Amino acid sequence: MPEGDTVYRATAQLHAALAGQVLTSADLRVPAHATADLTGRRVLEVVPHGKHLLTRIEGGLTLHTHLRMDGRWALYRAGERWTGGPAFQIRAVLGTEHHTAVGYRLPVVELLRTADEQRAVGHLGPDLLGPDWDAAEARRRLAERPERPLGEALLDQRNLAGIGNVYANELCFLAGVTPWTPVGALPGLDRLLARAHQVLDANKLRHGHVTTGDTRPGRQHWVYGRARRPCTRCGTTLRAATHAEDRPATWCPHCQRGPTP
Ligand SMILES: [Zn+2]
C-alpha cells in the first residue's frame, strides 16, 4: 500500500511531463472506457488527493486512478522501451509528443466528469498533503470513534487521507503508544496530527519514508520493518504482531505504552 507521499511524488512527475501537452495517444484498457477517445485533448493538470490521482483533461474530463497495493504510473520518453511489467498488466496509456505515461496494475481506472470528482474522492478525510489540509477536521473525524485502535484509525482514509502502514506504525512510536491504543485514550492527538503532516511533507519529493531524520538505509524508521531488532532509542527488542486486518505492526515495549495483542 503506497503512502500518500509516494502518490504525491508520482503525481508531480506526471504533472511535469503531461500538463499543458496534447494527448497524441490515449488508451484505457478497462471495459467501461475501452472506446473512450481522448486523443487531441490537452492535459490540464495532474493532482493527488490522498492516495488517488486525478488527471484533469480538456473538455471537463478527469481520469481517476488509484495505485492500491502495487499499481504504478511509469513515465517514458517517446520511443523508449516500456519496462514496468508485461503488457497484460497495462491499464492505461497517455502519450504526448515527448512522453508516454503507462499505468501498470491500476485497480481503479475511471473516466468521469471533472464536476463529478467528489463522487470518487468525496468520502476521504482531509488530505495531509493537500493545499487545504485541515487538522481540526481530521481530529473531529478521529474523535467520532474514540474506542477505535489508533493504528487502524490512522489507516482509515475517511479520517484523514495519505497514511499507509509505514506511517501508521511510525506515528504510533512517535506518539509513545501502541497501535492498539484507543484513539480516545491518546493524550496528544493534535501533536500526532501535526507530526503526520510534517513527516509526509518532508518526504513528499524524495524516495523513502524517513521518520528518524536519518536517510541512510536501515535507519530511516523507528519501528517499521525492524521487528526483533533493538529499539534505536532504548535498545529494547522490538516486538511484532499484526493490526488493522493483518497488516504488520512493530512496536517497542519500552517506549510505547498501551494494549498489545
Ligand atoms: Zn524503545
py3Dmol code that shows the C-alpha trace and the ligand (Angstrom):
import py3Dmol

protein = """\
ATOM      1  CA  MET A   1       0.000   0.000   0.000  1.00  0.00           C
ATOM      2  CA  PRO A   2       1.698   3.207  -1.062  1.00  0.00           C
ATOM      3  CA  GLU A   3       1.917   6.078   1.352  1.00  0.00           C
ATOM      4  CA  GLY A   4       0.440   9.446   0.402  1.00  0.00           C
ATOM      5  CA  ASP A   5       3.888  10.907  -0.175  1.00  0.00           C
ATOM      6  CA  THR A   6       4.613   8.234  -2.826  1.00  0.00           C
ATOM      7  CA  VAL A   7       1.452   9.161  -4.689  1.00  0.00           C
ATOM      8  CA  TYR A   8       2.301  12.841  -4.331  1.00  0.00           C
ATOM      9  CA  ARG A   9       5.695  12.315  -5.959  1.00  0.00           C
ATOM     10  CA  ALA A  10       4.298  10.158  -8.770  1.00  0.00           C
ATOM     11  CA  THR A  11       1.701  12.831  -9.412  1.00  0.00           C
ATOM     12  CA  ALA A  12       4.291  15.614  -9.504  1.00  0.00           C
ATOM     13  CA  GLN A  13       6.291  13.682 -12.109  1.00  0.00           C
ATOM     14  CA  LEU A  14       3.225  13.034 -14.253  1.00  0.00           C
ATOM     15  CA  HIS A  15       2.179  16.667 -13.965  1.00  0.00           C
ATOM     16  CA  ALA A  16       5.624  17.897 -15.033  1.00  0.00           C
ATOM     17  CA  ALA A  17       5.572  15.635 -18.095  1.00  0.00           C
ATOM     18  CA  LEU A  18       1.948  15.893 -19.205  1.00  0.00           C
ATOM     19  CA  ALA A  19       0.398  19.178 -18.093  1.00  0.00           C
ATOM     20  CA  GLY A  20      -0.178  21.564 -20.957  1.00  0.00           C
ATOM     21  CA  GLN A  21       0.531  18.851 -23.546  1.00  0.00           C
ATOM     22  CA  VAL A  22      -1.868  17.489 -26.145  1.00  0.00           C
ATOM     23  CA  LEU A  23      -2.539  13.751 -25.974  1.00  0.00           C
ATOM     24  CA  THR A  24      -1.280  12.054 -29.137  1.00  0.00           C
ATOM     25  CA  SER A  25      -2.284   8.648 -27.849  1.00  0.00           C
ATOM     26  CA  ALA A  26      -4.623   7.517 -25.109  1.00  0.00           C
ATOM     27  CA  ASP A  27      -5.659   4.014 -24.286  1.00  0.00           C
ATOM     28  CA  LEU A  28      -7.755   2.993 -21.296  1.00  0.00           C
ATOM     29  CA  ARG A  29      -7.679  -0.787 -21.097  1.00  0.00           C
ATOM     30  CA  VAL A  30     -10.691  -1.297 -18.902  1.00  0.00           C
ATOM     31  CA  PRO A  31     -14.035  -2.440 -20.320  1.00  0.00           C
ATOM     32  CA  ALA A  32     -16.016   0.626 -19.250  1.00  0.00           C
ATOM     33  CA  HIS A  33     -13.751   3.068 -21.068  1.00  0.00           C
ATOM     34  CA  ALA A  34     -12.068   0.987 -23.783  1.00  0.00           C
ATOM     35  CA  THR A  35     -13.702   3.051 -26.506  1.00  0.00           C
ATOM     36  CA  ALA A  36     -13.134   6.481 -24.936  1.00  0.00           C
ATOM     37  CA  ASP A  37     -11.088   8.658 -27.281  1.00  0.00           C
ATOM     38  CA  LEU A  38      -9.021  11.281 -25.510  1.00  0.00           C
ATOM     39  CA  THR A  39      -6.516  11.998 -28.278  1.00  0.00           C
ATOM     40  CA  GLY A  40      -6.317  15.616 -29.349  1.00  0.00           C
ATOM     41  CA  ARG A  41      -7.286  16.855 -25.901  1.00  0.00           C
ATOM     42  CA  ARG A  42      -4.855  18.755 -23.715  1.00  0.00           C
ATOM     43  CA  VAL A  43      -3.923  17.541 -20.249  1.00  0.00           C
ATOM     44  CA  LEU A  44      -4.642  20.402 -17.859  1.00  0.00           C
ATOM     45  CA  GLU A  45      -3.089  19.086 -14.652  1.00  0.00           C
ATOM     46  CA  VAL A  46      -2.407  16.011 -12.583  1.00  0.00           C
ATOM     47  CA  VAL A  47      -3.216  16.397  -8.897  1.00  0.00           C
ATOM     48  CA  PRO A  48      -3.089  13.992  -5.950  1.00  0.00           C
ATOM     49  CA  HIS A  49      -5.894  13.597  -3.472  1.00  0.00           C
ATOM     50  CA  GLY A  50      -4.807  11.337  -0.637  1.00  0.00           C
ATOM     51  CA  LYS A  51      -3.705   8.216  -2.474  1.00  0.00           C
ATOM     52  CA  HIS A  52      -5.843   8.972  -5.533  1.00  0.00           C
ATOM     53  CA  LEU A  53      -4.516  10.534  -8.729  1.00  0.00           C
ATOM     54  CA  LEU A  54      -6.700  12.908 -10.697  1.00  0.00           C
ATOM     55  CA  THR A  55      -5.620  13.681 -14.262  1.00  0.00           C
ATOM     56  CA  ARG A  56      -7.729  16.567 -15.497  1.00  0.00           C
ATOM     57  CA  ILE A  57      -8.207  16.719 -19.238  1.00  0.00           C
ATOM     58  CA  GLU A  58      -9.580  19.416 -21.524  1.00  0.00           C
ATOM     59  CA  GLY A  59     -13.311  19.169 -22.057  1.00  0.00           C
ATOM     60  CA  GLY A  60     -14.257  18.697 -18.420  1.00  0.00           C
ATOM     61  CA  LEU A  61     -12.928  15.175 -18.025  1.00  0.00           C
ATOM     62  CA  THR A  62     -10.934  13.603 -15.195  1.00  0.00           C
ATOM     63  CA  LEU A  63      -9.098  10.304 -15.298  1.00  0.00           C
ATOM     64  CA  HIS A  64      -9.235   8.937 -11.755  1.00  0.00           C
ATOM     65  CA  THR A  65      -6.681   6.261 -10.900  1.00  0.00           C
ATOM     66  CA  HIS A  66      -5.541   4.587  -7.702  1.00  0.00           C
ATOM     67  CA  LEU A  67      -2.415   2.523  -7.063  1.00  0.00           C
ATOM     68  CA  ARG A  68      -3.641   0.328  -4.173  1.00  0.00           C
ATOM     69  CA  MET A  69      -1.153  -2.446  -3.426  1.00  0.00           C
ATOM     70  CA  ASP A  70       1.225  -2.498  -6.361  1.00  0.00           C
ATOM     71  CA  GLY A  71      -0.057  -0.303  -9.132  1.00  0.00           C
ATOM     72  CA  ARG A  72       2.189   2.375 -10.530  1.00  0.00           C
ATOM     73  CA  TRP A  73       2.461   5.013 -13.199  1.00  0.00           C
ATOM     74  CA  ALA A  74       5.711   4.819 -15.134  1.00  0.00           C
ATOM     75  CA  LEU A  75       6.941   7.622 -17.336  1.00  0.00           C
ATOM     76  CA  TYR A  76       8.922   7.056 -20.532  1.00  0.00           C
ATOM     77  CA  ARG A  77      10.386   9.308 -23.172  1.00  0.00           C
ATOM     78  CA  ALA A  78       8.741   8.913 -26.571  1.00  0.00           C
ATOM     79  CA  GLY A  79      10.244   5.857 -28.250  1.00  0.00           C
ATOM     80  CA  GLU A  80      11.768   4.492 -25.040  1.00  0.00           C
ATOM     81  CA  ARG A  81      11.048   0.849 -24.171  1.00  0.00           C
ATOM     82  CA  TRP A  82       8.391   0.245 -21.529  1.00  0.00           C
ATOM     83  CA  THR A  83       9.798  -1.802 -18.687  1.00  0.00           C
ATOM     84  CA  GLY A  84       7.166  -1.694 -15.946  1.00  0.00           C
ATOM     85  CA  GLY A  85       5.755  -5.191 -16.476  1.00  0.00           C
ATOM     86  CA  PRO A  86       4.076  -7.449 -19.033  1.00  0.00           C
ATOM     87  CA  ALA A  87       1.646  -5.843 -21.469  1.00  0.00           C
ATOM     88  CA  PHE A  88      -1.399  -7.527 -19.924  1.00  0.00           C
ATOM     89  CA  GLN A  89      -0.774  -5.552 -16.720  1.00  0.00           C
ATOM     90  CA  ILE A  90      -1.107  -2.213 -18.512  1.00  0.00           C
ATOM     91  CA  ARG A  91      -4.365  -0.454 -17.651  1.00  0.00           C
ATOM     92  CA  ALA A  92      -3.823   2.999 -19.119  1.00  0.00           C
ATOM     93  CA  VAL A  93      -1.541   4.773 -21.566  1.00  0.00           C
ATOM     94  CA  LEU A  94      -1.349   8.539 -22.031  1.00  0.00           C
ATOM     95  CA  GLY A  95       1.074   9.714 -24.702  1.00  0.00           C
ATOM     96  CA  THR A  96       2.204  13.177 -25.718  1.00  0.00           C
ATOM     97  CA  GLU A  97       4.788  14.327 -28.237  1.00  0.00           C
ATOM     98  CA  HIS A  98       7.640  13.835 -25.757  1.00  0.00           C
ATOM     99  CA  HIS A  99       6.440  11.414 -23.088  1.00  0.00           C
ATOM    100  CA  THR A 100       4.318   8.350 -22.546  1.00  0.00           C
ATOM    101  CA  ALA A 101       2.796   7.615 -19.147  1.00  0.00           C
ATOM    102  CA  VAL A 102       1.955   3.958 -18.644  1.00  0.00           C
ATOM    103  CA  GLY A 103      -0.254   2.841 -15.774  1.00  0.00           C
ATOM    104  CA  TYR A 104       0.560  -0.683 -14.604  1.00  0.00           C
ATOM    105  CA  ARG A 105      -1.687  -2.848 -12.423  1.00  0.00           C
ATOM    106  CA  LEU A 106      -4.012   0.045 -11.594  1.00  0.00           C
ATOM    107  CA  PRO A 107      -7.041  -1.355  -9.761  1.00  0.00           C
ATOM    108  CA  VAL A 108      -9.014   1.812 -10.405  1.00  0.00           C
ATOM    109  CA  VAL A 109      -9.191   3.445 -13.848  1.00  0.00           C
ATOM    110  CA  GLU A 110     -12.254   5.604 -14.109  1.00  0.00           C
ATOM    111  CA  LEU A 111     -13.081   8.390 -16.502  1.00  0.00           C
ATOM    112  CA  LEU A 112     -15.518  10.879 -15.054  1.00  0.00           C
ATOM    113  CA  ARG A 113     -16.636  14.442 -15.466  1.00  0.00           C
ATOM    114  CA  THR A 114     -14.379  16.809 -13.539  1.00  0.00           C
ATOM    115  CA  ALA A 115     -17.539  18.223 -11.979  1.00  0.00           C
ATOM    116  CA  ASP A 116     -18.199  14.763 -10.518  1.00  0.00           C
ATOM    117  CA  GLU A 117     -14.777  14.227  -8.908  1.00  0.00           C
ATOM    118  CA  GLN A 118     -16.362  14.354  -5.466  1.00  0.00           C
ATOM    119  CA  ARG A 119     -18.014  11.030  -6.281  1.00  0.00           C
ATOM    120  CA  ALA A 120     -14.542   9.476  -6.412  1.00  0.00           C
ATOM    121  CA  VAL A 121     -12.809  11.258  -3.561  1.00  0.00           C
ATOM    122  CA  GLY A 122     -15.581  12.976  -1.586  1.00  0.00           C
ATOM    123  CA  HIS A 123     -15.577  10.306   1.124  1.00  0.00           C
ATOM    124  CA  LEU A 124     -11.941  10.981   2.011  1.00  0.00           C
ATOM    125  CA  GLY A 125     -10.911  12.834   5.110  1.00  0.00           C
ATOM    126  CA  PRO A 126      -8.634  15.895   4.966  1.00  0.00           C
ATOM    127  CA  ASP A 127      -5.653  15.320   2.677  1.00  0.00           C
ATOM    128  CA  LEU A 128      -2.352  15.501   4.590  1.00  0.00           C
ATOM    129  CA  LEU A 129      -0.568  16.799   1.503  1.00  0.00           C
ATOM    130  CA  GLY A 130      -3.427  18.827   0.092  1.00  0.00           C
ATOM    131  CA  PRO A 131      -3.387  22.616  -0.145  1.00  0.00           C
ATOM    132  CA  ASP A 132      -6.332  22.636   2.253  1.00  0.00           C
ATOM    133  CA  TRP A 133      -5.061  20.240   4.958  1.00  0.00           C
ATOM    134  CA  ASP A 134      -7.439  20.632   7.878  1.00  0.00           C
ATOM    135  CA  ALA A 135      -6.094  19.160  11.114  1.00  0.00           C
ATOM    136  CA  ALA A 136      -9.155  20.171  13.127  1.00  0.00           C
ATOM    137  CA  GLU A 137     -11.452  18.267  10.768  1.00  0.00           C
ATOM    138  CA  ALA A 138      -9.179  15.199  10.907  1.00  0.00           C
ATOM    139  CA  ARG A 139      -9.258  15.352  14.708  1.00  0.00           C
ATOM    140  CA  ARG A 140     -13.054  15.638  14.669  1.00  0.00           C
ATOM    141  CA  ARG A 141     -13.367  12.566  12.442  1.00  0.00           C
ATOM    142  CA  LEU A 142     -10.928  10.522  14.533  1.00  0.00           C
ATOM    143  CA  ALA A 143     -12.708  11.502  17.741  1.00  0.00           C
ATOM    144  CA  GLU A 144     -16.036  10.201  16.453  1.00  0.00           C
ATOM    145  CA  ARG A 145     -14.927   6.680  17.359  1.00  0.00           C
ATOM    146  CA  PRO A 146     -12.773   7.047  20.488  1.00  0.00           C
ATOM    147  CA  GLU A 147     -12.735   3.287  21.120  1.00  0.00           C
ATOM    148  CA  ARG A 148     -11.026   2.512  17.839  1.00  0.00           C
ATOM    149  CA  PRO A 149      -7.368   1.361  17.859  1.00  0.00           C
ATOM    150  CA  LEU A 150      -5.122   4.230  16.802  1.00  0.00           C
ATOM    151  CA  GLY A 151      -3.179   2.310  14.125  1.00  0.00           C
ATOM    152  CA  GLU A 152      -6.346   1.239  12.375  1.00  0.00           C
ATOM    153  CA  ALA A 153      -7.948   4.690  12.677  1.00  0.00           C
ATOM    154  CA  LEU A 154      -4.893   6.337  11.093  1.00  0.00           C
ATOM    155  CA  LEU A 155      -5.108   3.933   8.144  1.00  0.00           C
ATOM    156  CA  ASP A 156      -8.762   4.725   7.520  1.00  0.00           C
ATOM    157  CA  GLN A 157      -8.676   7.251   4.684  1.00  0.00           C
ATOM    158  CA  ARG A 158     -12.109   8.556   5.717  1.00  0.00           C
ATOM    159  CA  ASN A 159     -10.478  10.048   8.827  1.00  0.00           C
ATOM    160  CA  LEU A 160      -7.507  11.599   7.076  1.00  0.00           C
ATOM    161  CA  ALA A 161      -6.022  10.784   3.690  1.00  0.00           C
ATOM    162  CA  GLY A 162      -2.451   9.808   2.973  1.00  0.00           C
ATOM    163  CA  ILE A 163      -1.286   7.446   5.718  1.00  0.00           C
ATOM    164  CA  GLY A 164      -0.213   3.904   4.844  1.00  0.00           C
ATOM    165  CA  ASN A 165       1.138   1.247   7.163  1.00  0.00           C
ATOM    166  CA  VAL A 166       4.698   2.600   7.378  1.00  0.00           C
ATOM    167  CA  TYR A 167       3.484   5.883   8.799  1.00  0.00           C
ATOM    168  CA  ALA A 168       0.763   4.252  10.914  1.00  0.00           C
ATOM    169  CA  ASN A 169       3.487   2.289  12.738  1.00  0.00           C
ATOM    170  CA  GLU A 170       5.939   5.151  12.930  1.00  0.00           C
ATOM    171  CA  LEU A 171       3.400   7.677  14.178  1.00  0.00           C
ATOM    172  CA  CYS A 172       2.371   5.337  16.998  1.00  0.00           C
ATOM    173  CA  PHE A 173       6.031   5.111  18.034  1.00  0.00           C
ATOM    174  CA  LEU A 174       6.447   8.876  17.854  1.00  0.00           C
ATOM    175  CA  ALA A 175       3.295   9.283  19.970  1.00  0.00           C
ATOM    176  CA  GLY A 176       4.662   6.809  22.538  1.00  0.00           C
ATOM    177  CA  VAL A 177       1.672   4.460  22.323  1.00  0.00           C
ATOM    178  CA  THR A 178       0.998   1.035  20.798  1.00  0.00           C
ATOM    179  CA  PRO A 179      -1.137   0.752  17.633  1.00  0.00           C
ATOM    180  CA  TRP A 180      -3.931  -0.831  19.741  1.00  0.00           C
ATOM    181  CA  THR A 181      -4.305   2.195  21.975  1.00  0.00           C
ATOM    182  CA  PRO A 182      -7.858   3.572  21.723  1.00  0.00           C
ATOM    183  CA  VAL A 183      -7.928   6.923  19.922  1.00  0.00           C
ATOM    184  CA  GLY A 184      -9.762   8.456  22.880  1.00  0.00           C
ATOM    185  CA  ALA A 185      -7.000   7.432  25.309  1.00  0.00           C
ATOM    186  CA  LEU A 186      -4.292   9.287  23.391  1.00  0.00           C
ATOM    187  CA  PRO A 187      -3.333  12.494  25.183  1.00  0.00           C
ATOM    188  CA  GLY A 188      -1.745  14.336  22.255  1.00  0.00           C
ATOM    189  CA  LEU A 189      -3.887  13.836  19.172  1.00  0.00           C
ATOM    190  CA  ASP A 190      -3.140  17.350  17.905  1.00  0.00           C
ATOM    191  CA  ARG A 191       0.583  16.777  18.261  1.00  0.00           C
ATOM    192  CA  LEU A 192       0.290  13.480  16.391  1.00  0.00           C
ATOM    193  CA  LEU A 193      -1.597  15.121  13.520  1.00  0.00           C
ATOM    194  CA  ALA A 194       0.978  17.896  13.291  1.00  0.00           C
ATOM    195  CA  ARG A 195       3.693  15.248  13.132  1.00  0.00           C
ATOM    196  CA  ALA A 196       1.849  13.252  10.457  1.00  0.00           C
ATOM    197  CA  HIS A 197       1.662  16.361   8.323  1.00  0.00           C
ATOM    198  CA  GLN A 198       5.302  17.187   8.974  1.00  0.00           C
ATOM    199  CA  VAL A 199       6.717  13.744   8.058  1.00  0.00           C
ATOM    200  CA  LEU A 200       4.659  13.296   4.907  1.00  0.00           C
ATOM    201  CA  ASP A 201       5.531  16.802   3.790  1.00  0.00           C
ATOM    202  CA  ALA A 202       9.232  16.208   4.459  1.00  0.00           C
ATOM    203  CA  ASN A 203       9.162  13.052   2.331  1.00  0.00           C
ATOM    204  CA  LYS A 204       6.880  14.113  -0.488  1.00  0.00           C
ATOM    205  CA  LEU A 205       9.618  14.744  -3.028  1.00  0.00           C
ATOM    206  CA  ARG A 206      12.131  12.060  -2.099  1.00  0.00           C
ATOM    207  CA  HIS A 207      12.299   8.282  -2.146  1.00  0.00           C
ATOM    208  CA  GLY A 208      11.569   6.502   1.099  1.00  0.00           C
ATOM    209  CA  HIS A 209       9.529   7.436   4.141  1.00  0.00           C
ATOM    210  CA  VAL A 210      12.079   8.824   6.566  1.00  0.00           C
ATOM    211  CA  THR A 211      10.747   9.453  10.058  1.00  0.00           C
ATOM    212  CA  THR A 212      14.007   9.407  12.034  1.00  0.00           C
ATOM    213  CA  GLY A 213      15.700  12.215  10.129  1.00  0.00           C
ATOM    214  CA  ASP A 214      18.390   9.712   9.087  1.00  0.00           C
ATOM    215  CA  THR A 215      18.221   8.885   5.380  1.00  0.00           C
ATOM    216  CA  ARG A 216      20.757   6.022   5.498  1.00  0.00           C
ATOM    217  CA  PRO A 217      19.391   2.599   4.512  1.00  0.00           C
ATOM    218  CA  GLY A 218      18.162   0.665   7.561  1.00  0.00           C
ATOM    219  CA  ARG A 219      17.990   3.809   9.701  1.00  0.00           C
ATOM    220  CA  GLN A 220      15.003   5.548   8.169  1.00  0.00           C
ATOM    221  CA  HIS A 221      12.368   4.113  10.508  1.00  0.00           C
ATOM    222  CA  TRP A 222      11.997   3.780  14.267  1.00  0.00           C
ATOM    223  CA  VAL A 223       9.996   0.546  14.192  1.00  0.00           C
ATOM    224  CA  TYR A 224       8.554  -0.290  10.768  1.00  0.00           C
ATOM    225  CA  GLY A 225      10.393  -3.237   9.208  1.00  0.00           C
ATOM    226  CA  ARG A 226      12.634  -3.590  12.287  1.00  0.00           C
ATOM    227  CA  ALA A 227      10.906  -6.432  14.165  1.00  0.00           C
ATOM    228  CA  ARG A 228      13.128  -8.244  16.685  1.00  0.00           C
ATOM    229  CA  ARG A 229      15.900  -5.683  16.279  1.00  0.00           C
ATOM    230  CA  PRO A 230      16.868  -3.344  19.119  1.00  0.00           C
ATOM    231  CA  CYS A 231      14.949  -0.103  19.505  1.00  0.00           C
ATOM    232  CA  THR A 232      17.092   2.759  18.195  1.00  0.00           C
ATOM    233  CA  ARG A 233      16.067   4.887  21.145  1.00  0.00           C
ATOM    234  CA  CYS A 234      16.320   2.496  24.111  1.00  0.00           C
ATOM    235  CA  GLY A 235      17.832  -0.796  22.897  1.00  0.00           C
ATOM    236  CA  THR A 236      14.832  -2.965  23.890  1.00  0.00           C
ATOM    237  CA  THR A 237      13.993  -5.700  21.364  1.00  0.00           C
ATOM    238  CA  LEU A 238      11.131  -4.554  19.134  1.00  0.00           C
ATOM    239  CA  ARG A 239       8.075  -6.779  19.041  1.00  0.00           C
ATOM    240  CA  ALA A 240       5.902  -7.726  16.071  1.00  0.00           C
ATOM    241  CA  ALA A 241       2.260  -8.691  15.530  1.00  0.00           C
ATOM    242  CA  THR A 242      -0.499  -7.683  13.148  1.00  0.00           C
ATOM    243  CA  HIS A 243      -3.081  -4.939  13.387  1.00  0.00           C
ATOM    244  CA  ALA A 244      -5.822  -3.474  11.187  1.00  0.00           C
ATOM    245  CA  GLU A 245      -6.754  -6.573   9.179  1.00  0.00           C
ATOM    246  CA  ASP A 246      -3.456  -8.379   9.153  1.00  0.00           C
ATOM    247  CA  ARG A 247      -1.033  -5.609   8.434  1.00  0.00           C
ATOM    248  CA  PRO A 248       2.354  -5.840  10.156  1.00  0.00           C
ATOM    249  CA  ALA A 249       2.734  -3.938  13.397  1.00  0.00           C
ATOM    250  CA  THR A 250       6.064  -3.426  15.149  1.00  0.00           C
ATOM    251  CA  TRP A 251       6.485  -1.632  18.445  1.00  0.00           C
ATOM    252  CA  CYS A 252       8.885  -1.044  21.316  1.00  0.00           C
ATOM    253  CA  PRO A 253       7.507  -2.448  24.573  1.00  0.00           C
ATOM    254  CA  HIS A 254       9.531   0.126  26.499  1.00  0.00           C
ATOM    255  CA  CYS A 255       8.950   3.329  24.512  1.00  0.00           C
ATOM    256  CA  GLN A 256       5.296   2.641  23.657  1.00  0.00           C
ATOM    257  CA  ARG A 257       2.561   2.240  26.281  1.00  0.00           C
ATOM    258  CA  GLY A 258      -0.872   0.743  25.794  1.00  0.00           C
ATOM    259  CA  PRO A 259      -2.617  -2.505  24.948  1.00  0.00           C
ATOM    260  CA  THR A 260      -0.951  -5.232  22.874  1.00  0.00           C
ATOM    261  CA  PRO A 261      -2.420  -8.425  21.336  1.00  0.00           C
TER     262      PRO A 261
END
"""
ligand_1 = """\
1
ZN
Zn 12.413 1.814 22.788
"""
view = py3Dmol.view(width=600, height=400)
view.addModel(protein, "pdb")
view.setStyle({"model": 0}, {"cartoon": {"style": "trace"}})
view.addModel(ligand_1, "xyz")
view.setStyle({"model": 1}, {"stick": {}})
view.zoomTo()
view.show()
